[in-house]
Amino acid sequence: MTLAALLGGPAAPALAYTAAPDGPVYAVAVATDGTVYVGGKFTTAGGQPRANLAAYDAAGTLTSWNP
């Protein structure tokens, strides 16, 4: 998943998230600490169970957050 356009426009470097969800992402929110929250229609992210919501740290690593 590449979020460059959402995280700073087309000139921003692409952030490659290797633990991508297994379905479409419809919403992205970036917290002040750099955590990227995604919401969509998926059941896993990076092979880990996630019910339509996932969070990645600023480096693009899937976090343990699993509401």
N, C-alpha and C positions, 0 to 999 in steps of 0.2 A: 504494500500500500504506500503510495507516495502522497504526501500532504503539503507539498511546497506551496501551491497556490492558496491553500487555506491558512498557512502559517506565515504568510509574509509576501504573497504575490509571486508573480512569475520569476522575479529576480532572486528569490530566496533559494538557498540550496535545498535540494530534495532530501527529505528524511525518509529513509527506507526502513520500514518496520517489517522485520522478518517473521514475526509472530502474528501474521495477518489473520483476521477473522475468516471463517469459511463461508461467509455470505456478504451481502452488500452493506456498506456503511452509509447511513443517511445523515448523521449529525456528528460534529466534531467540536469539542470545547477544550480550550487550553487554560489551565489554572496558572496562577501567579508563580507557583513553584516549578513550572515547566511540564507538569503532568498533562498528558494528552488523553482526554476521555473521548471514546467513540461509542456511538449508539447505532444500531441497525437491526438487521434481521439475520442473526447468526447464532450458532450454538457453541462454537469453539473459537478460540484465538490461539494460534500457535500450538494447537493440539490440546489446550487446556479448556475445560468446560467454562463457558461464559454465556449467560442468558441474555443476549442482545446488548450487553454493555461490557466494555473493557477499558482498561487504563494502561498507558505506557509511560515510562519515565522519559526524561528529556533526551536520553540516549536511544530511545526506541525499543526498550526492553519491556515486555509485558510485566505488569506488577501483579501482586497477589490480591489486589482489590477485586472482589467478586460479590457484588450485592445480591 
